[in-house]
Amino acid sequence: MGNSVVSKIEVKVKVILNWTFRKELTLNDVLYVLDIRKNLNFRSILSKMGFTMDFELDKFVLTKRRVYVGKVILLIAF
């Protein structure tokens, strides 16, 4: 976790991300760790699966093999 702390993996789950244009991205074997307070998405894993991620101003855009998958509008609260 970056600070040499060890935590227990509670369960492996399947996560379905709903994107624009009714597209879905299913992530299998996502690890749920109770002690982690933020969701982690590893860019290298998606990259190995053929995905490309671009961050533009207030958007996160995902493509796979040059095919548009979808985008998410980033909302930042202070």
mmCIF file of the N, C-alpha and C atoms, coordinates in Angstrom:
data_MODEL
# 
_entry.id   MODEL 
# 
loop_
_atom_site.group_PDB 
_atom_site.id 
_atom_site.type_symbol 
_atom_site.label_atom_id 
_atom_site.label_alt_id 
_atom_site.label_comp_id 
_atom_site.label_asym_id 
_atom_site.label_entity_id 
_atom_site.label_seq_id 
_atom_site.pdbx_PDB_ins_code 
_atom_site.Cartn_x 
_atom_site.Cartn_y 
_atom_site.Cartn_z 
_atom_site.occupancy 
_atom_site.B_iso_or_equiv 
_atom_site.pdbx_formal_charge 
_atom_site.auth_seq_id 
_atom_site.auth_comp_id 
_atom_site.auth_asym_id 
_atom_site.auth_atom_id 
_atom_site.pdbx_PDB_model_num 
ATOM 1   N N  . MET A 1 1  ? 0.825   -1.194  0.000   1.00 0.00 ? 1  MET A N  1 
ATOM 2   C CA . MET A 1 1  ? 0.000   0.000   0.000   1.00 0.00 ? 1  MET A CA 1 
ATOM 3   C C  . MET A 1 1  ? 0.862   1.247   0.000   1.00 0.00 ? 1  MET A C  1 
ATOM 4   N N  . GLY A 1 2  ? 2.149   1.094   -0.135  1.00 0.00 ? 2  GLY A N  1 
ATOM 5   C CA . GLY A 1 2  ? 3.014   2.255   -0.200  1.00 0.00 ? 2  GLY A CA 1 
ATOM 6   C C  . GLY A 1 2  ? 3.639   2.650   1.115   1.00 0.00 ? 2  GLY A C  1 
ATOM 7   N N  . ASN A 1 3  ? 3.170   2.059   2.216   1.00 0.00 ? 3  ASN A N  1 
ATOM 8   C CA . ASN A 1 3  ? 3.727   2.424   3.518   1.00 0.00 ? 3  ASN A CA 1 
ATOM 9   C C  . ASN A 1 3  ? 4.096   1.183   4.337   1.00 0.00 ? 3  ASN A C  1 
ATOM 10  N N  . SER A 1 4  ? 4.292   0.062   3.673   1.00 0.00 ? 4  SER A N  1 
ATOM 11  C CA . SER A 1 4  ? 4.705   -1.209  4.288   1.00 0.00 ? 4  SER A CA 1 
ATOM 12  C C  . SER A 1 4  ? 3.671   -1.813  5.233   1.00 0.00 ? 4  SER A C  1 
ATOM 13  N N  . VAL A 1 5  ? 2.451   -1.327  5.219   1.00 0.00 ? 5  VAL A N  1 
ATOM 14  C CA . VAL A 1 5  ? 1.382   -1.875  6.053   1.00 0.00 ? 5  VAL A CA 1 
ATOM 15  C C  . VAL A 1 5  ? 0.727   -3.040  5.309   1.00 0.00 ? 5  VAL A C  1 
ATOM 16  N N  . VAL A 1 6  ? 0.361   -4.070  6.021   1.00 0.00 ? 6  VAL A N  1 
ATOM 17  C CA . VAL A 1 6  ? -0.308  -5.227  5.443   1.00 0.00 ? 6  VAL A CA 1 
ATOM 18  C C  . VAL A 1 6  ? -1.772  -5.204  5.863   1.00 0.00 ? 6  VAL A C  1 
ATOM 19  N N  . SER A 1 7  ? -2.676  -5.466  4.902   1.00 0.00 ? 7  SER A N  1 
ATOM 20  C CA . SER A 1 7  ? -4.111  -5.506  5.197   1.00 0.00 ? 7  SER A CA 1 
ATOM 21  C C  . SER A 1 7  ? -4.713  -6.768  4.610   1.00 0.00 ? 7  SER A C  1 
ATOM 22  N N  . LYS A 1 8  ? -5.792  -7.204  5.202   1.00 0.00 ? 8  LYS A N  1 
ATOM 23  C CA . LYS A 1 8  ? -6.477  -8.414  4.769   1.00 0.00 ? 8  LYS A CA 1 
ATOM 24  C C  . LYS A 1 8  ? -7.401  -8.121  3.589   1.00 0.00 ? 8  LYS A C  1 
ATOM 25  N N  . ILE A 1 9  ? -7.346  -8.996  2.581   1.00 0.00 ? 9  ILE A N  1 
ATOM 26  C CA . ILE A 1 9  ? -8.291  -8.920  1.469   1.00 0.00 ? 9  ILE A CA 1 
ATOM 27  C C  . ILE A 1 9  ? -9.575  -9.591  1.941   1.00 0.00 ? 9  ILE A C  1 
ATOM 28  N N  . GLU A 1 10 ? -10.667 -8.833  1.957   1.00 0.00 ? 10 GLU A N  1 
ATOM 29  C CA . GLU A 1 10 ? -11.936 -9.356  2.466   1.00 0.00 ? 10 GLU A CA 1 
ATOM 30  C C  . GLU A 1 10 ? -12.610 -10.288 1.457   1.00 0.00 ? 10 GLU A C  1 
ATOM 31  N N  . VAL A 1 11 ? -12.626 -9.867  0.184   1.00 0.00 ? 11 VAL A N  1 
ATOM 32  C CA . VAL A 1 11 ? -13.337 -10.650 -0.830  1.00 0.00 ? 11 VAL A CA 1 
ATOM 33  C C  . VAL A 1 11 ? -12.905 -10.167 -2.217  1.00 0.00 ? 11 VAL A C  1 
ATOM 34  N N  . LYS A 1 12 ? -13.050 -11.036 -3.204  1.00 0.00 ? 12 LYS A N  1 
ATOM 35  C CA . LYS A 1 12 ? -12.865 -10.651 -4.606  1.00 0.00 ? 12 LYS A CA 1 
ATOM 36  C C  . LYS A 1 12 ? -14.253 -10.469 -5.206  1.00 0.00 ? 12 LYS A C  1 
ATOM 37  N N  . VAL A 1 13 ? -14.453 -9.370  -5.911  1.00 0.00 ? 13 VAL A N  1 
ATOM 38  C CA . VAL A 1 13 ? -15.770 -9.070  -6.469  1.00 0.00 ? 13 VAL A CA 1 
ATOM 39  C C  . VAL A 1 13 ? -15.661 -8.722  -7.946  1.00 0.00 ? 13 VAL A C  1 
ATOM 40  N N  . LYS A 1 14 ? -16.809 -8.661  -8.609  1.00 0.00 ? 14 LYS A N  1 
ATOM 41  C CA . LYS A 1 14 ? -16.891 -8.203  -9.989  1.00 0.00 ? 14 LYS A CA 1 
ATOM 42  C C  . LYS A 1 14 ? -17.507 -6.808  -9.957  1.00 0.00 ? 14 LYS A C  1 
ATOM 43  N N  . VAL A 1 15 ? -16.874 -5.861  -10.642 1.00 0.00 ? 15 VAL A N  1 
ATOM 44  C CA . VAL A 1 15 ? -17.367 -4.482  -10.696 1.00 0.00 ? 15 VAL A CA 1 
ATOM 45  C C  . VAL A 1 15 ? -17.734 -4.157  -12.134 1.00 0.00 ? 15 VAL A C  1 
ATOM 46  N N  . ILE A 1 16 ? -18.926 -3.619  -12.331 1.00 0.00 ? 16 ILE A N  1 
ATOM 47  C CA . ILE A 1 16 ? -19.370 -3.217  -13.668 1.00 0.00 ? 16 ILE A CA 1 
ATOM 48  C C  . ILE A 1 16 ? -19.413 -1.696  -13.711 1.00 0.00 ? 16 ILE A C  1 
ATOM 49  N N  . LEU A 1 17 ? -18.611 -1.111  -14.605 1.00 0.00 ? 17 LEU A N  1 
ATOM 50  C CA . LEU A 1 17 ? -18.588 0.338   -14.780 1.00 0.00 ? 17 LEU A CA 1 
ATOM 51  C C  . LEU A 1 17 ? -19.503 0.699   -15.941 1.00 0.00 ? 17 LEU A C  1 
ATOM 52  N N  . ASN A 1 18 ? -20.462 1.563   -15.689 1.00 0.00 ? 18 ASN A N  1 
ATOM 53  C CA . ASN A 1 18 ? -21.377 2.015   -16.738 1.00 0.00 ? 18 ASN A CA 1 
ATOM 54  C C  . ASN A 1 18 ? -20.837 3.299   -17.341 1.00 0.00 ? 18 ASN A C  1 
ATOM 55  N N  . TRP A 1 19 ? -20.596 3.279   -18.642 1.00 0.00 ? 19 TRP A N  1 
ATOM 56  C CA . TRP A 1 19 ? -20.024 4.403   -19.363 1.00 0.00 ? 19 TRP A CA 1 
ATOM 57  C C  . TRP A 1 19 ? -21.083 5.043   -20.244 1.00 0.00 ? 19 TRP A C  1 
ATOM 58  N N  . THR A 1 20 ? -20.664 6.066   -20.958 1.00 0.00 ? 20 THR A N  1 
ATOM 59  C CA . THR A 1 20 ? -21.580 6.731   -21.879 1.00 0.00 ? 20 THR A CA 1 
ATOM 60  C C  . THR A 1 20 ? -21.979 5.769   -23.001 1.00 0.00 ? 20 THR A C  1 
ATOM 61  N N  . PHE A 1 21 ? -23.055 6.070   -23.659 1.00 0.00 ? 21 PHE A N  1 
ATOM 62  C CA . PHE A 1 21 ? -23.583 5.280   -24.774 1.00 0.00 ? 21 PHE A CA 1 
ATOM 63  C C  . PHE A 1 21 ? -23.887 3.838   -24.376 1.00 0.00 ? 21 PHE A C  1 
ATOM 64  N N  . ARG A 1 22 ? -24.299 3.629   -23.120 1.00 0.00 ? 22 ARG A N  1 
ATOM 65  C CA . ARG A 1 22 ? -24.732 2.325   -22.609 1.00 0.00 ? 22 ARG A CA 1 
ATOM 66  C C  . ARG A 1 22 ? -23.654 1.253   -22.691 1.00 0.00 ? 22 ARG A C  1 
ATOM 67  N N  . LYS A 1 23 ? -22.408 1.634   -22.685 1.00 0.00 ? 23 LYS A N  1 
ATOM 68  C CA . LYS A 1 23 ? -21.318 0.667   -22.684 1.00 0.00 ? 23 LYS A CA 1 
ATOM 69  C C  . LYS A 1 23 ? -20.961 0.318   -21.252 1.00 0.00 ? 23 LYS A C  1 
ATOM 70  N N  . GLU A 1 24 ? -20.514 -0.915  -21.075 1.00 0.00 ? 24 GLU A N  1 
ATOM 71  C CA . GLU A 1 24 ? -20.118 -1.375  -19.759 1.00 0.00 ? 24 GLU A CA 1 
ATOM 72  C C  . GLU A 1 24 ? -18.705 -1.933  -19.823 1.00 0.00 ? 24 GLU A C  1 
ATOM 73  N N  . LEU A 1 25 ? -17.982 -1.756  -18.746 1.00 0.00 ? 25 LEU A N  1 
ATOM 74  C CA . LEU A 1 25 ? -16.669 -2.366  -18.586 1.00 0.00 ? 25 LEU A CA 1 
ATOM 75  C C  . LEU A 1 25 ? -16.732 -3.185  -17.312 1.00 0.00 ? 25 LEU A C  1 
ATOM 76  N N  . THR A 1 26 ? -16.484 -4.481  -17.426 1.00 0.00 ? 26 THR A N  1 
ATOM 77  C CA . THR A 1 26 ? -16.532 -5.371  -16.277 1.00 0.00 ? 26 THR A CA 1 
ATOM 78  C C  . THR A 1 26 ? -15.116 -5.651  -15.801 1.00 0.00 ? 26 THR A C  1 
ATOM 79  N N  . LEU A 1 27 ? -14.875 -5.400  -14.528 1.00 0.00 ? 27 LEU A N  1 
ATOM 80  C CA . LEU A 1 27 ? -13.596 -5.708  -13.896 1.00 0.00 ? 27 LEU A CA 1 
ATOM 81  C C  . LEU A 1 27 ? -13.809 -6.915  -13.002 1.00 0.00 ? 27 LEU A C  1 
ATOM 82  N N  . ASN A 1 28 ? -13.116 -7.999  -13.286 1.00 0.00 ? 28 ASN A N  1 
ATOM 83  C CA . ASN A 1 28 ? -13.249 -9.230  -12.509 1.00 0.00 ? 28 ASN A CA 1 
ATOM 84  C C  . ASN A 1 28 ? -12.146 -9.327  -11.462 1.00 0.00 ? 28 ASN A C  1 
ATOM 85  N N  . ASP A 1 29 ? -12.439 -10.035 -10.399 1.00 0.00 ? 29 ASP A N  1 
ATOM 86  C CA . ASP A 1 29 ? -11.473 -10.280 -9.326  1.00 0.00 ? 29 ASP A CA 1 
ATOM 87  C C  . ASP A 1 29 ? -10.917 -8.996  -8.727  1.00 0.00 ? 29 ASP A C  1 
ATOM 88  N N  . VAL A 1 30 ? -11.778 -8.005  -8.528  1.00 0.00 ? 30 VAL A N  1 
ATOM 89  C CA . VAL A 1 30 ? -11.391 -6.764  -7.864  1.00 0.00 ? 30 VAL A CA 1 
ATOM 90  C C  . VAL A 1 30 ? -11.280 -7.065  -6.372  1.00 0.00 ? 30 VAL A C  1 
ATOM 91  N N  . LEU A 1 31 ? -10.183 -6.655  -5.776  1.00 0.00 ? 31 LEU A N  1 
ATOM 92  C CA . LEU A 1 31 ? -9.943  -6.955  -4.371  1.00 0.00 ? 31 LEU A CA 1 
ATOM 93  C C  . LEU A 1 31 ? -10.579 -5.889  -3.483  1.00 0.00 ? 31 LEU A C  1 
ATOM 94  N N  . TYR A 1 32 ? -11.382 -6.329  -2.518  1.00 0.00 ? 32 TYR A N  1 
ATOM 95  C CA . TYR A 1 32 ? -11.982 -5.418  -1.555  1.00 0.00 ? 32 TYR A CA 1 
ATOM 96  C C  . TYR A 1 32 ? -11.190 -5.513  -0.262  1.00 0.00 ? 32 TYR A C  1 
ATOM 97  N N  . VAL A 1 33 ? -10.573 -4.408  0.116   1.00 0.00 ? 33 VAL A N  1 
ATOM 98  C CA . VAL A 1 33 ? -9.775  -4.337  1.342   1.00 0.00 ? 33 VAL A CA 1 
ATOM 99  C C  . VAL A 1 33 ? -10.393 -3.266  2.219   1.00 0.00 ? 33 VAL A C  1 
ATOM 100 N N  . LEU A 1 34 ? -10.904 -3.668  3.360   1.00 0.00 ? 34 LEU A N  1 
ATOM 101 C CA . LEU A 1 34 ? -11.623 -2.771  4.250   1.00 0.00 ? 34 LEU A CA 1 
ATOM 102 C C  . LEU A 1 34 ? -10.784 -1.577  4.685   1.00 0.00 ? 34 LEU A C  1 
ATOM 103 N N  . ASP A 1 35 ? -9.488  -1.773  4.891   1.00 0.00 ? 35 ASP A N  1 
ATOM 104 C CA . ASP A 1 35 ? -8.627  -0.700  5.401   1.00 0.00 ? 35 ASP A CA 1 
ATOM 105 C C  . ASP A 1 35 ? -8.313  0.401   4.385   1.00 0.00 ? 35 ASP A C  1 
ATOM 106 N N  . ILE A 1 36 ? -8.522  0.141   3.101   1.00 0.00 ? 36 ILE A N  1 
ATOM 107 C CA . ILE A 1 36 ? -8.228  1.153   2.086   1.00 0.00 ? 36 ILE A CA 1 
ATOM 108 C C  . ILE A 1 36 ? -9.441  2.059   1.935   1.00 0.00 ? 36 ILE A C  1 
ATOM 109 N N  . ARG A 1 37 ? -9.231  3.337   2.064   1.00 0.00 ? 37 ARG A N  1 
ATOM 110 C CA . ARG A 1 37 ? -10.344 4.298   2.031   1.00 0.00 ? 37 ARG A CA 1 
ATOM 111 C C  . ARG A 1 37 ? -10.592 4.895   0.649   1.00 0.00 ? 37 ARG A C  1 
ATOM 112 N N  . LYS A 1 38 ? -9.775  4.561   -0.329  1.00 0.00 ? 38 LYS A N  1 
ATOM 113 C CA . LYS A 1 38 ? -9.960  5.083   -1.682  1.00 0.00 ? 38 LYS A CA 1 
ATOM 114 C C  . LYS A 1 38 ? -9.988  3.923   -2.660  1.00 0.00 ? 38 LYS A C  1 
ATOM 115 N N  . ASN A 1 39 ? -10.710 4.113   -3.761  1.00 0.00 ? 39 ASN A N  1 
ATOM 116 C CA . ASN A 1 39 ? -10.716 3.107   -4.817  1.00 0.00 ? 39 ASN A CA 1 
ATOM 117 C C  . ASN A 1 39 ? -9.441  3.245   -5.627  1.00 0.00 ? 39 ASN A C  1 
ATOM 118 N N  . LEU A 1 40 ? -8.828  2.117   -5.941  1.00 0.00 ? 40 LEU A N  1 
ATOM 119 C CA . LEU A 1 40 ? -7.608  2.128   -6.729  1.00 0.00 ? 40 LEU A CA 1 
ATOM 120 C C  . LEU A 1 40 ? -7.875  1.453   -8.074  1.00 0.00 ? 40 LEU A C  1 
ATOM 121 N N  . ASN A 1 41 ? -7.403  2.062   -9.122  1.00 0.00 ? 41 ASN A N  1 
ATOM 122 C CA . ASN A 1 41 ? -7.529  1.515   -10.464 1.00 0.00 ? 41 ASN A CA 1 
ATOM 123 C C  . ASN A 1 41 ? -6.146  1.580   -11.083 1.00 0.00 ? 41 ASN A C  1 
ATOM 124 N N  . PHE A 1 42 ? -5.563  0.450   -11.344 1.00 0.00 ? 42 PHE A N  1 
ATOM 125 C CA . PHE A 1 42 ? -4.192  0.429   -11.819 1.00 0.00 ? 42 PHE A CA 1 
ATOM 126 C C  . PHE A 1 42 ? -4.132  0.570   -13.336 1.00 0.00 ? 42 PHE A C  1 
ATOM 127 N N  . ARG A 1 43 ? -3.542  1.673   -13.747 1.00 0.00 ? 43 ARG A N  1 
ATOM 128 C CA . ARG A 1 43 ? -3.433  1.986   -15.172 1.00 0.00 ? 43 ARG A CA 1 
ATOM 129 C C  . ARG A 1 43 ? -2.696  0.892   -15.934 1.00 0.00 ? 43 ARG A C  1 
ATOM 130 N N  . SER A 1 44 ? -1.680  0.306   -15.324 1.00 0.00 ? 44 SER A N  1 
ATOM 131 C CA . SER A 1 44 ? -0.898  -0.714  -16.022 1.00 0.00 ? 44 SER A CA 1 
ATOM 132 C C  . SER A 1 44 ? -1.732  -1.955  -16.338 1.00 0.00 ? 44 SER A C  1 
ATOM 133 N N  . ILE A 1 45 ? -2.656  -2.314  -15.439 1.00 0.00 ? 45 ILE A N  1 
ATOM 134 C CA . ILE A 1 45 ? -3.502  -3.484  -15.687 1.00 0.00 ? 45 ILE A CA 1 
ATOM 135 C C  . ILE A 1 45 ? -4.424  -3.226  -16.865 1.00 0.00 ? 45 ILE A C  1 
ATOM 136 N N  . LEU A 1 46 ? -5.074  -2.061  -16.893 1.00 0.00 ? 46 LEU A N  1 
ATOM 137 C CA . LEU A 1 46 ? -5.944  -1.734  -18.025 1.00 0.00 ? 46 LEU A CA 1 
ATOM 138 C C  . LEU A 1 46 ? -5.140  -1.632  -19.309 1.00 0.00 ? 46 LEU A C  1 
ATOM 139 N N  . SER A 1 47 ? -3.931  -1.108  -19.222 1.00 0.00 ? 47 SER A N  1 
ATOM 140 C CA . SER A 1 47 ? -3.073  -0.985  -20.393 1.00 0.00 ? 47 SER A CA 1 
ATOM 141 C C  . SER A 1 47 ? -2.743  -2.361  -20.973 1.00 0.00 ? 47 SER A C  1 
ATOM 142 N N  . LYS A 1 48 ? -2.450  -3.327  -20.124 1.00 0.00 ? 48 LYS A N  1 
ATOM 143 C CA . LYS A 1 48 ? -2.158  -4.687  -20.586 1.00 0.00 ? 48 LYS A CA 1 
ATOM 144 C C  . LYS A 1 48 ? -3.354  -5.326  -21.270 1.00 0.00 ? 48 LYS A C  1 
ATOM 145 N N  . MET A 1 49 ? -4.555  -4.850  -20.936 1.00 0.00 ? 49 MET A N  1 
ATOM 146 C CA . MET A 1 49 ? -5.780  -5.371  -21.546 1.00 0.00 ? 49 MET A CA 1 
ATOM 147 C C  . MET A 1 49 ? -6.135  -4.611  -22.824 1.00 0.00 ? 49 MET A C  1 
ATOM 148 N N  . GLY A 1 50 ? -5.272  -3.687  -23.253 1.00 0.00 ? 50 GLY A N  1 
ATOM 149 C CA . GLY A 1 50 ? -5.502  -2.967  -24.501 1.00 0.00 ? 50 GLY A CA 1 
ATOM 150 C C  . GLY A 1 50 ? -6.196  -1.630  -24.364 1.00 0.00 ? 50 GLY A C  1 
ATOM 151 N N  . PHE A 1 51 ? -6.373  -1.140  -23.141 1.00 0.00 ? 51 PHE A N  1 
ATOM 152 C CA . PHE A 1 51 ? -7.052  0.132   -22.929 1.00 0.00 ? 51 PHE A CA 1 
ATOM 153 C C  . PHE A 1 51 ? -6.061  1.288   -22.910 1.00 0.00 ? 51 PHE A C  1 
ATOM 154 N N  . THR A 1 52 ? -6.516  2.443   -23.353 1.00 0.00 ? 52 THR A N  1 
ATOM 155 C CA . THR A 1 52 ? -5.757  3.688   -23.278 1.00 0.00 ? 52 THR A CA 1 
ATOM 156 C C  . THR A 1 52 ? -6.590  4.684   -22.496 1.00 0.00 ? 52 THR A C  1 
ATOM 157 N N  . MET A 1 53 ? -5.950  5.375   -21.563 1.00 0.00 ? 53 MET A N  1 
ATOM 158 C CA . MET A 1 53 ? -6.638  6.354   -20.729 1.00 0.00 ? 53 MET A CA 1 
ATOM 159 C C  . MET A 1 53 ? -6.074  7.736   -20.968 1.00 0.00 ? 53 MET A C  1 
ATOM 160 N N  . ASP A 1 54 ? -6.960  8.694   -21.165 1.00 0.00 ? 54 ASP A N  1 
ATOM 161 C CA . ASP A 1 54 ? -6.554  10.082  -21.351 1.00 0.00 ? 54 ASP A CA 1 
ATOM 162 C C  . ASP A 1 54 ? -7.307  10.957  -20.360 1.00 0.00 ? 54 ASP A C  1 
ATOM 163 N N  . PHE A 1 55 ? -6.576  11.846  -19.722 1.00 0.00 ? 55 PHE A N  1 
ATOM 164 C CA . PHE A 1 55 ? -7.178  12.805  -18.805 1.00 0.00 ? 55 PHE A CA 1 
ATOM 165 C C  . PHE A 1 55 ? -7.140  14.169  -19.473 1.00 0.00 ? 55 PHE A C  1 
ATOM 166 N N  . GLU A 1 56 ? -8.317  14.767  -19.670 1.00 0.00 ? 56 GLU A N  1 
ATOM 167 C CA . GLU A 1 56 ? -8.440  16.061  -20.332 1.00 0.00 ? 56 GLU A CA 1 
ATOM 168 C C  . GLU A 1 56 ? -9.251  16.997  -19.447 1.00 0.00 ? 56 GLU A C  1 
ATOM 169 N N  . LEU A 1 57 ? -8.670  18.078  -19.026 1.00 0.00 ? 57 LEU A N  1 
ATOM 170 C CA . LEU A 1 57 ? -9.343  19.066  -18.187 1.00 0.00 ? 57 LEU A CA 1 
ATOM 171 C C  . LEU A 1 57 ? -10.226 18.413  -17.130 1.00 0.00 ? 57 LEU A C  1 
ATOM 172 N N  . ASP A 1 58 ? -11.516 18.249  -17.417 1.00 0.00 ? 58 ASP A N  1 
ATOM 173 C CA . ASP A 1 58 ? -12.439 17.681  -16.436 1.00 0.00 ? 58 ASP A CA 1 
ATOM 174 C C  . ASP A 1 58 ? -12.982 16.317  -16.863 1.00 0.00 ? 58 ASP A C  1 
ATOM 175 N N  . LYS A 1 59 ? -12.294 15.613  -17.788 1.00 0.00 ? 59 LYS A N  1 
ATOM 176 C CA . LYS A 1 59 ? -12.784 14.341  -18.310 1.00 0.00 ? 59 LYS A CA 1 
ATOM 177 C C  . LYS A 1 59 ? -11.722 13.248  -18.217 1.00 0.00 ? 59 LYS A C  1 
ATOM 178 N N  . PHE A 1 60 ? -12.195 12.040  -18.039 1.00 0.00 ? 60 PHE A N  1 
ATOM 179 C CA . PHE A 1 60 ? -11.387 10.838  -18.135 1.00 0.00 ? 60 PHE A CA 1 
ATOM 180 C C  . PHE A 1 60 ? -11.956 10.058  -19.300 1.00 0.00 ? 60 PHE A C  1 
ATOM 181 N N  . VAL A 1 61 ? -11.150 9.838   -20.353 1.00 0.00 ? 61 VAL A N  1 
ATOM 182 C CA . VAL A 1 61 ? -11.618 9.185   -21.571 1.00 0.00 ? 61 VAL A CA 1 
ATOM 183 C C  . VAL A 1 61 ? -10.919 7.834   -21.706 1.00 0.00 ? 61 VAL A C  1 
ATOM 184 N N  . LEU A 1 62 ? -11.697 6.797   -21.977 1.00 0.00 ? 62 LEU A N  1 
ATOM 185 C CA . LEU A 1 62 ? -11.167 5.451   -22.101 1.00 0.00 ? 62 LEU A CA 1 
ATOM 186 C C  . LEU A 1 62 ? -11.417 4.924   -23.507 1.00 0.00 ? 62 LEU A C  1 
ATOM 187 N N  . THR A 1 63 ? -10.369 4.380   -24.128 1.00 0.00 ? 63 THR A N  1 
ATOM 188 C CA . THR A 1 63 ? -10.490 3.758   -25.439 1.00 0.00 ? 63 THR A CA 1 
ATOM 189 C C  . THR A 1 63 ? -9.845  2.380   -25.379 1.00 0.00 ? 63 THR A C  1 
ATOM 190 N N  . LYS A 1 64 ? -10.240 1.533   -26.296 1.00 0.00 ? 64 LYS A N  1 
ATOM 191 C CA . LYS A 1 64 ? -9.616  0.215   -26.409 1.00 0.00 ? 64 LYS A CA 1 
ATOM 192 C C  . LYS A 1 64 ? -9.316  -0.050  -27.869 1.00 0.00 ? 64 LYS A C  1 
ATOM 193 N N  . ARG A 1 65 ? -8.042  -0.212  -28.151 1.00 0.00 ? 65 ARG A N  1 
ATOM 194 C CA . ARG A 1 65 ? -7.572  -0.425  -29.527 1.00 0.00 ? 65 ARG A CA 1 
ATOM 195 C C  . ARG A 1 65 ? -8.155  0.624   -30.470 1.00 0.00 ? 65 ARG A C  1 
ATOM 196 N N  . ARG A 1 66 ? -8.059  1.872   -30.039 1.00 0.00 ? 66 ARG A N  1 
ATOM 197 C CA . ARG A 1 66 ? -8.516  3.054   -30.789 1.00 0.00 ? 66 ARG A CA 1 
ATOM 198 C C  . ARG A 1 66 ? -10.034 3.152   -30.949 1.00 0.00 ? 66 ARG A C  1 
ATOM 199 N N  . VAL A 1 67 ? -10.783 2.327   -30.227 1.00 0.00 ? 67 VAL A N  1 
ATOM 200 C CA . VAL A 1 67 ? -12.246 2.403   -30.249 1.00 0.00 ? 67 VAL A CA 1 
ATOM 201 C C  . VAL A 1 67 ? -12.690 3.080   -28.962 1.00 0.00 ? 67 VAL A C  1 
ATOM 202 N N  . TYR A 1 68 ? -13.513 4.104   -29.094 1.00 0.00 ? 68 TYR A N  1 
ATOM 203 C CA . TYR A 1 68 ? -14.017 4.874   -27.960 1.00 0.00 ? 68 TYR A CA 1 
ATOM 204 C C  . TYR A 1 68 ? -14.877 3.985   -27.074 1.00 0.00 ? 68 TYR A C  1 
ATOM 205 N N  . VAL A 1 69 ? -14.542 3.898   -25.789 1.00 0.00 ? 69 VAL A N  1 
ATOM 206 C CA . VAL A 1 69 ? -15.335 3.130   -24.829 1.00 0.00 ? 69 VAL A CA 1 
ATOM 207 C C  . VAL A 1 69 ? -16.284 4.058   -24.087 1.00 0.00 ? 69 VAL A C  1 
ATOM 208 N N  . GLY A 1 70 ? -15.774 5.186   -23.608 1.00 0.00 ? 70 GLY A N  1 
ATOM 209 C CA . GLY A 1 70 ? -16.627 6.126   -22.884 1.00 0.00 ? 70 GLY A CA 1 
ATOM 210 C C  . GLY A 1 70 ? -15.807 7.148   -22.150 1.00 0.00 ? 70 GLY A C  1 
ATOM 211 N N  . LYS A 1 71 ? -16.516 8.024   -21.471 1.00 0.00 ? 71 LYS A N  1 
ATOM 212 C CA . LYS A 1 71 ? -15.840 9.066   -20.695 1.00 0.00 ? 71 LYS A CA 1 
ATOM 213 C C  . LYS A 1 71 ? -16.585 9.297   -19.405 1.00 0.00 ? 71 LYS A C  1 
ATOM 214 N N  . VAL A 1 72 ? -15.859 9.814   -18.468 1.00 0.00 ? 72 VAL A N  1 
ATOM 215 C CA . VAL A 1 72 ? -16.416 10.181  -17.177 1.00 0.00 ? 72 VAL A CA 1 
ATOM 216 C C  . VAL A 1 72 ? -16.065 11.635  -16.922 1.00 0.00 ? 72 VAL A C  1 
ATOM 217 N N  . ILE A 1 73 ? -17.035 12.431  -16.519 1.00 0.00 ? 73 ILE A N  1 
ATOM 218 C CA . ILE A 1 73 ? -16.775 13.820  -16.132 1.00 0.00 ? 73 ILE A CA 1 
ATOM 219 C C  . ILE A 1 73 ? -16.270 13.814  -14.708 1.00 0.00 ? 73 ILE A C  1 
ATOM 220 N N  . LEU A 1 74 ? -15.115 14.400  -14.488 1.00 0.00 ? 74 LEU A N  1 
ATOM 221 C CA . LEU A 1 74 ? -14.517 14.425  -13.169 1.00 0.00 ? 74 LEU A CA 1 
ATOM 222 C C  . LEU A 1 74 ? -15.106 15.565  -12.347 1.00 0.00 ? 74 LEU A C  1 
ATOM 223 N N  . LEU A 1 75 ? -15.618 15.244  -11.185 1.00 0.00 ? 75 LEU A N  1 
ATOM 224 C CA . LEU A 1 75 ? -16.173 16.234  -10.285 1.00 0.00 ? 75 LEU A CA 1 
ATOM 225 C C  . LEU A 1 75 ? -15.245 16.358  -9.095  1.00 0.00 ? 75 LEU A C  1 
ATOM 226 N N  . ILE A 1 76 ? -14.801 17.551  -8.812  1.00 0.00 ? 76 ILE A N  1 
ATOM 227 C CA . ILE A 1 76 ? -13.889 17.778  -7.702  1.00 0.00 ? 76 ILE A CA 1 
ATOM 228 C C  . ILE A 1 76 ? -14.599 18.636  -6.672  1.00 0.00 ? 76 ILE A C  1 
ATOM 229 N N  . ALA A 1 77 ? -14.656 18.141  -5.461  1.00 0.00 ? 77 ALA A N  1 
ATOM 230 C CA . ALA A 1 77 ? -15.289 18.902  -4.381  1.00 0.00 ? 77 ALA A CA 1 
ATOM 231 C C  . ALA A 1 77 ? -14.221 19.337  -3.395  1.00 0.00 ? 77 ALA A C  1 
ATOM 232 N N  . PHE A 1 78 ? -14.270 20.580  -2.969  1.00 0.00 ? 78 PHE A N  1 
ATOM 233 C CA . PHE A 1 78 ? -13.322 21.101  -1.996  1.00 0.00 ? 78 PHE A CA 1 
ATOM 234 C C  . PHE A 1 78 ? -14.017 21.372  -0.681  1.00 0.00 ? 78 PHE A C  1 
# 
